[in-house]
Amino acid sequence: MKGPLFYSKILLFGEYGIIKDSKGLSIPYNFYNGALKRDHNTSEEAVKSNGHLKRFVAYLENLQAEQPELVTFDIPTLKEHVEEGMYFDSTIPQGYGVGSSGALVAAIYDRYANNKITVLENLTREKLLQLKKIFGQMESFFHGKSSGLDPLNSYLSIPILINSQDNIEATGIPSQSADGKGAVFLLDSGIVGETAPMVSIFMENLKEKGFRDMFKKEFAKYTDACVDNFLHGDIKSLFSNTKKLSKVVLNNFKPMIPEQFHELWQKGIETNDYYLKLCGSGGGGYILGFTEDIEKAKQSLAGHKLEVVYQF
């Protein structure tokens, strides 16, 4: 057995902001994917993944017992498959901010949830929110607290616009231009990041009035503007607002940026060759970059691995 493929995701804008009701824009990223498999693979990865699944099944059984009105699963079949050695075969790097646990959650829901909401239905806002809520509870097993957006994106494989915590919608994004000079890219930090500690630093910072004010007046303002600029294809304003956002993040989210990237971050702002921002919770993994000239950015970031995600 090999289940359907579930893709990674990229939150273009809205990291941390979506916890506190600013806008966000999340897109599927088909370069990485994962699928549930039962093929008696005994590799170290497969065995480790199977061990994770065993613990996850126990968690889901508990979730179902506590909130049967939210979601129920075909637990007997799921248990049987996990006992037979089922694992999640994935190319999605873990701790990189591209949704490795989200794809797993989507795959389990797709295969084992009872009365599941499917992609083929008319996806009303209520259904999207219900799915997000279910996925948030499921993914909490991995992160402590999850918005449910990563699995939602992976499950539906369509761009999602987050207007606020209880207002999300499927959206279209401007089509890419294959020979465009402008690009969104991923920069590999070479370090694995962990979500939970980063989120707790952020929640701690929010207790301070100065940080809350900056968050509302600058971070959320520029994030919302970037989302609008991107969706409307207003590239000039997009780069102007991304630069402002990049500055705000460098000045106020230093713990989330690996130390050896502080200078590189500043260099982008000073030269305008590229602007960097967090991809997911930060602390390692990928860093997201925006540039008006991808060749220039590549020269400027020589020695670093860049992956182009989207071209303008």
C-alpha positions in Angstrom: 0.0 0.0 0.0 1.1 3.5 -0.8 -1.2 6.4 0.1 -1.6 9.6 -1.9 1.1 12.3 -1.8 0.8 15.2 0.5 3.0 18.3 -0.1 5.0 20.7 2.0 3.9 24.2 2.4 5.4 27.7 2.7 3.9 30.4 4.8 5.0 33.4 2.6 3.7 35.9 5.2 2.3 35.7 8.6 4.7 33.8 10.8 3.9 34.6 14.4 1.4 37.2 13.1 -1.3 34.5 12.6 -1.1 33.6 16.3 -2.1 37.2 17.0 -4.6 37.9 14.2 -2.6 39.5 11.5 -2.9 38.3 7.9 -1.1 35.4 6.5 -0.6 33.7 3.1 0.3 30.0 2.8 1.1 28.2 -0.4 1.7 24.5 -1.2 5.3 23.7 -2.2 5.3 20.6 -4.4 9.1 20.2 -4.3 8.8 18.1 -1.1 6.1 15.5 -0.3 5.3 12.5 1.8 3.0 9.5 1.8 2.0 6.7 4.1 3.5 3.3 3.2 3.2 -0.3 4.2 5.9 -2.2 2.3 7.8 -3.9 5.0 10.7 -1.4 4.8 13.1 -2.0 7.7 15.4 1.0 7.2 16.3 3.1 10.2 14.0 6.0 8.9 11.0 3.7 8.4 11.4 2.1 11.9 11.8 5.6 13.5 8.7 6.9 11.7 6.7 3.9 12.7 7.7 4.5 16.3 6.4 8.1 16.0 3.2 6.8 14.5 2.6 4.5 17.4 2.8 7.4 19.9 0.6 9.5 17.6 -2.1 6.8 17.4 -2.2 6.8 21.3 -2.6 10.6 21.2 -5.4 10.4 18.6 -7.2 7.8 20.5 -7.1 10.1 23.5 -8.2 13.1 21.4 -11.2 11.1 20.1 -12.2 10.1 23.6 -12.0 13.7 24.9 -13.6 15.4 21.8 -15.7 12.9 19.9 -17.8 15.7 18.5 -14.6 17.2 16.9 -13.3 14.1 15.1 -13.2 10.3 15.2 -11.0 7.9 13.4 -11.0 4.3 12.3 -8.7 3.5 15.2 -8.7 -0.4 14.9 -7.6 -0.2 11.2 -5.0 2.5 12.0 -3.6 0.5 14.9 -3.5 -2.6 12.7 -1.6 -0.8 9.9 0.9 0.7 12.4 1.5 -2.7 14.0 2.2 -4.0 10.5 5.0 -1.4 10.2 3.3 1.5 8.4 5.5 4.6 8.2 5.4 8.1 6.6 7.9 8.1 3.7 8.7 11.8 3.3 11.2 14.0 1.5 10.1 17.0 3.6 13.0 18.1 5.8 12.0 18.2 9.5 12.5 21.4 11.5 12.8 23.5 8.4 9.5 25.4 8.5 8.0 23.7 5.5 5.4 21.6 7.2 6.7 18.1 7.7 4.3 17.2 10.5 1.5 19.0 8.6 1.8 16.6 5.7 1.7 13.6 8.1 -1.4 14.9 9.9 -3.1 15.5 6.5 -2.2 11.9 5.3 -3.6 10.3 8.5 -6.8 12.4 8.4 -7.3 11.6 4.8 -7.0 7.9 5.2 -8.5 7.2 8.7 -10.9 10.0 9.7 -14.6 9.1 9.8 -17.0 11.5 8.1 -14.1 13.5 6.7 -14.5 16.8 4.9 -13.1 16.3 1.4 -11.5 18.6 -1.1 -14.3 17.9 -3.6 -17.0 19.6 -1.5 -18.0 23.2 -1.6 -15.4 24.4 0.9 -17.4 27.0 2.8 -15.6 29.1 5.5 -17.3 27.0 8.2 -15.8 23.8 6.7 -12.3 25.3 6.3 -12.5 26.5 9.9 -13.7 23.0 11.1 -10.8 21.4 9.2 -8.3 23.9 10.7 -9.6 23.2 14.2 -9.3 19.4 13.7 -5.9 19.7 12.3 -4.8 22.1 15.0 -5.7 19.5 17.7 -4.1 16.7 15.8 -0.8 18.6 15.1 -0.6 19.8 18.7 1.0 16.3 19.3 4.1 17.6 17.5 4.3 21.3 18.5 2.5 21.8 21.8 0.2 24.4 20.1 -0.7 24.4 16.4 -2.8 26.7 14.3 -3.7 23.7 12.1 -2.7 25.7 9.0 0.1 23.5 7.8 -2.0 20.3 7.6 -4.8 22.3 6.1 -2.6 23.6 3.3 -1.1 20.1 2.7 -4.6 18.5 2.7 -6.2 20.9 0.3 -3.1 21.7 -1.8 -4.3 25.2 -2.5 -3.1 28.7 -1.4 -4.9 29.8 1.8 -5.4 33.4 2.8 -5.6 34.0 6.5 -7.5 37.2 7.3 -7.7 36.4 11.0 -7.9 33.3 13.2 -11.5 32.7 12.4 -11.6 34.0 8.9 -9.7 32.0 6.3 -10.4 31.4 2.6 -9.0 29.5 -0.3 -7.4 32.0 -2.7 -5.7 32.3 -6.1 -2.2 33.8 -6.4 -0.9 35.6 -9.5 0.6 33.1 -12.0 4.3 32.8 -12.1 6.5 34.2 -14.8 9.0 31.5 -15.8 11.6 33.9 -17.0 10.9 36.6 -14.4 13.9 38.2 -12.7 12.1 38.7 -9.4 11.8 35.6 -7.1 10.9 34.2 -3.7 13.6 31.8 -2.6 14.5 29.5 0.3 17.9 29.9 1.9 19.2 26.8 3.8 20.5 27.7 7.2 21.9 24.3 7.6 20.5 24.1 11.2 17.4 22.2 12.3 14.9 24.6 14.1 12.5 23.6 16.8 9.1 25.3 16.8 8.0 25.0 20.5 11.0 26.9 22.1 10.7 29.7 19.5 6.9 30.1 20.1 7.5 30.3 23.8 10.1 33.1 23.4 7.5 34.9 21.3 4.7 34.5 23.8 7.1 35.6 26.6 8.0 38.8 24.6 4.3 39.6 24.1 4.0 40.2 27.8 6.0 43.4 27.3 4.1 46.5 26.2 6.9 47.7 23.9 7.0 44.5 22.0 3.2 44.3 21.7 3.1 47.9 20.3 5.9 47.1 17.8 4.0 44.0 16.8 0.8 45.8 16.1 2.1 49.0 14.6 4.9 47.6 12.6 5.1 43.9 12.2 1.3 43.2 11.6 1.0 46.4 9.5 3.8 45.4 7.1 2.7 41.8 7.0 -0.8 42.7 6.0 0.5 45.1 3.4 2.8 42.4 1.9 -0.1 39.9 1.7 -2.3 42.5 -0.2 0.6 43.5 -2.5 1.4 39.9 -3.3 -2.2 38.9 -4.1 -2.7 42.0 -6.2 0.6 41.6 -8.1 1.8 45.0 -6.9 5.5 44.1 -7.0 6.9 47.6 -6.4 5.0 48.0 -3.1 5.6 44.4 -2.2 9.4 44.9 -2.2 9.1 48.2 -0.3 7.0 46.6 2.4 9.1 43.4 2.5 12.2 45.5 3.2 10.4 47.2 6.1 9.3 43.8 7.4 12.8 42.4 7.1 14.1 45.4 9.2 11.5 44.9 11.9 12.2 41.2 12.2 16.0 41.7 12.4 15.5 44.3 15.2 12.9 42.5 17.2 13.1 38.8 16.5 16.9 38.2 16.8 16.5 34.9 18.8 14.6 33.4 15.9 17.4 34.2 13.4 20.5 32.0 13.6 23.3 34.2 14.7 25.5 33.6 11.7 22.8 35.1 9.5 22.4 38.4 11.3 25.0 40.1 9.1 23.7 38.5 5.9 20.2 39.8 6.8 21.6 43.3 7.3 23.5 43.1 4.1 20.3 42.5 2.1 18.6 45.5 3.6 21.7 47.8 2.9 22.4 46.6 -0.7 18.7 45.9 -1.7 20.0 42.8 -3.4 17.5 40.7 -1.4 15.4 40.9 1.7 15.2 38.0 4.2 12.4 37.0 6.5 11.5 34.1 8.7 10.1 30.9 7.2 7.9 29.4 9.9 9.0 29.9 13.5 12.7 30.3 12.7 15.5 29.2 14.9 17.0 27.3 12.0 15.6 25.5 9.0 14.9 27.7 5.9 15.0 31.4 5.7 12.7 33.0 3.1 14.2 35.5 0.7 12.6 38.0 -1.7 14.6 39.6 -4.6 13.9 41.8 -7.6 16.9 40.2 -9.4 17.6 36.5 -8.6 21.0 36.5 -10.4 22.1 39.4 -8.3 20.9 37.7 -5.1 22.7 34.5 -6.0 26.0 36.5 -6.4 25.4 38.4 -3.2 24.7 35.1 -1.4 27.5 33.1 -3.0 28.3 30.1 -1.0 24.8 29.6 0.2 22.2 27.2 -1.2 19.2 28.9 -2.8 16.0 27.2 -3.9 13.6 29.3 -6.0 10.0 28.9 -4.9 8.2 31.5 -7.0 9.1 33.8 -9.9 7.7 37.2 -10.7 
